[in-house]
Amino acid sequence: MEKTRVLFVSQEIYPFVKENELSKISRILPEKVSNDGKDVRVFMPRYGCINERRYNLHEVIRLSGINVIIDNNDHLLIIKVARMPNTNIQVYFIDNQEFFQRKFIFRDDKKNFFQDNSTRAIFFARSVAESIKKLGWSPNVIVLHGWMSALLAPMVKYVFSKHPLFSESKVVLALHNDQFEEKLSDDTVDKLIFDDLTSDLFPNLLKDTNYINLMKDSLMHSDAAIIMNENINSDILQITKTLSIPVVDMSNEEDLLNNFNDFIDDLVAEELFS
C-alpha cells in the first residue's frame, strides 16, 4: 500500500527558532505523522537567526537557482536542508539573501514590522511549491502553519493544481494565535497576481491588508481548517462557522496528538466531506 504523503509548511519550527505554541506544534506533528508510517516533507524559511553550523544546514544544488518572479522582479531561490533533531525528517529551508538573511523574523530590532513582509510571504509560498515540483514529490495533504504560509492555499487551488503533482492535494490551514496588528503593504494583492491567480480571489485583502483579511481569503481557498489554539482571533473563529469546508477543533494538545493522524487519513479518504 502506498504511503500517504504529507507536506508541512510552517513559518516557525522549534528548535531552529525560539519555542512558542506554533513552532512547538510544527516540530511535534511531522514526527507524529512520520511515526504513523506516512511520508513527510517539511518546509520553513531560512531566517538569518538560524544557526547553520549547529544544525548542519547545507545547500541542495539541484533544487536551488530558480528565479521566482514577483511583480516583474526576479528573486533567486536557494534551498537548504537539515534533519530535524533526533528524527530522520528532512527540513527544507527557503532562502533568499534579500528576504531571509536578516537576523530577525517578522520585526527588526526596534520591533518594527518589516515593510516587505507580504513579499516575503509570497516568495516563501511560491518557492515551496516550485521546490516540490523539482523534488517530483506529490503531497496528498498540505498543512499550513502560520500567516506567512497561508497564501500557499490559493496558489495551490488556482495555479499549482494544474500540475500533476498537486492535482489531488488537499490543503489544510492550521489556525494559530499568531495575529499581527500591523498591515501588509498596500500592493499585496498586486504582487500576488500570477497565472490564474487574480485579484478577485482576494476580496478581503482588496479592502484592507490586515491579518484577519489575509486569513479570511486563505480560508476561502482551503480544503479544511484546524483550530490549533483556543485564543485565535474571534473574527477568524466566527468565519470558520460559515465555511463549507471541514473545520476541526484540536486546540487541546492531547486531542491534537491523539487525533491528527486520523484527521489526515479521513481527509485523504474524503470521509470528512461526506
Secondary structure as the mmCIF struct_conf table of DSSP 4:
data_model
#
loop_
_struct_conf.conf_type_id
_struct_conf.id
_struct_conf.beg_label_comp_id
_struct_conf.beg_label_asym_id
_struct_conf.beg_label_seq_id
_struct_conf.end_label_comp_id
_struct_conf.end_label_asym_id
_struct_conf.end_label_seq_id
HELX_LH_PP_P HELX_LH_PP_P1 GLU A 2 THR A 4
STRN STRN1 ARG A 5 SER A 10
BEND BEND1 GLN A 11 GLN A 11
TURN_TY1_P TURN_TY1_P1 TYR A 14 PHE A 16
BEND BEND2 VAL A 17 VAL A 17
HELX_RH_AL_P HELX_RH_AL_P1 GLU A 21 ASN A 35
TURN_TY1_P TURN_TY1_P2 ASP A 36 GLY A 37
STRN STRN2 ASP A 39 PRO A 45
TURN_TY1_P TURN_TY1_P3 GLY A 48 CYS A 49
BEND BEND3 ILE A 50 ILE A 50
HELX_RH_AL_P HELX_RH_AL_P2 GLU A 52 TYR A 55
TURN_TY1_P TURN_TY1_P4 ASN A 56 ASN A 56
STRN STRN3 HIS A 58 GLU A 59
TURN_TY1_P TURN_TY1_P5 ILE A 61 LEU A 63
HELX_LH_PP_P HELX_LH_PP_P2 ILE A 66 ILE A 66
STRN STRN4 ASN A 67 ILE A 70
TURN_TY1_P TURN_TY1_P6 ASP A 71 ASN A 72
STRN STRN5 ASN A 73 LEU A 76
STRN STRN6 ILE A 78 ARG A 83
HELX_LH_PP_P HELX_LH_PP_P3 MET A 84 MET A 84
TURN_TY1_P TURN_TY1_P7 PRO A 85 ASN A 86
BEND BEND4 THR A 87 ASN A 88
STRN STRN7 GLN A 90 ASP A 95
HELX_RH_AL_P HELX_RH_AL_P3 GLN A 97 PHE A 100
BEND BEND5 ARG A 102 LYS A 103
BEND BEND6 ILE A 105 PHE A 106
STRN STRN8 ARG A 107 ARG A 107
TURN_TY1_P TURN_TY1_P8 ASP A 109 LYS A 110
HELX_LH_PP_P HELX_LH_PP_P4 ASN A 112 ASN A 112
STRN STRN9 PHE A 113 PHE A 113
HELX_LH_PP_P HELX_LH_PP_P5 PHE A 114 PHE A 114
TURN_TY1_P TURN_TY1_P9 GLN A 115 ASP A 116
HELX_RH_AL_P HELX_RH_AL_P4 ASN A 117 LEU A 135
TURN_TY1_P TURN_TY1_P10 GLY A 136 GLY A 136
BEND BEND7 ASN A 140 ASN A 140
STRN STRN10 VAL A 141 HIS A 145
BEND BEND8 GLY A 146 GLY A 146
HELX_RH_AL_P HELX_RH_AL_P5 TRP A 147 ALA A 150
TURN_TY1_P TURN_TY1_P11 LEU A 151 LEU A 151
HELX_RH_AL_P HELX_RH_AL_P6 LEU A 152 TYR A 158
TURN_TY1_P TURN_TY1_P12 VAL A 159 VAL A 159
HELX_RH_3T_P HELX_RH_3T_P1 PHE A 160 LYS A 162
BEND BEND9 HIS A 163 HIS A 163
TURN_TY1_P TURN_TY1_P13 PRO A 164 GLU A 168
HELX_LH_PP_P HELX_LH_PP_P6 SER A 169 SER A 169
STRN STRN11 LYS A 170 LEU A 175
BEND BEND10 ASN A 177 ASN A 177
BEND BEND11 GLU A 181 GLU A 182
TURN_TY1_P TURN_TY1_P14 ASP A 186 ASP A 187
HELX_RH_AL_P HELX_RH_AL_P7 THR A 188 LEU A 192
STRN STRN12 PHE A 194 PHE A 194
TURN_TY1_P TURN_TY1_P15 ASP A 195 ASP A 196
STRN STRN13 LEU A 197 LEU A 197
HELX_RH_3T_P HELX_RH_3T_P2 SER A 199 LEU A 201
HELX_RH_AL_P HELX_RH_AL_P8 PRO A 203 LYS A 207
BEND BEND12 ASN A 210 ASN A 210
HELX_RH_AL_P HELX_RH_AL_P9 TYR A 211 MET A 220
TURN_TY1_P TURN_TY1_P16 HIS A 221 HIS A 221
BEND BEND13 ASP A 223 ASP A 223
STRN STRN14 ALA A 224 ILE A 227
TURN_TY1_P TURN_TY1_P17 GLU A 230 ASN A 231
BEND BEND14 ILE A 232 ILE A 232
HELX_RH_AL_P HELX_RH_AL_P10 SER A 234 THR A 240
TURN_TY1_P TURN_TY1_P18 LYS A 241 THR A 242
BEND BEND15 SER A 244 ILE A 245
STRN STRN15 VAL A 247 ASP A 249
BEND BEND16 ASN A 252 ASN A 252
HELX_RH_AL_P HELX_RH_AL_P11 GLU A 253 ALA A 269
TURN_TY1_P TURN_TY1_P19 GLU A 270 GLU A 270
HELX_RH_3T_P HELX_RH_3T_P3 GLU A 271 PHE A 273
#
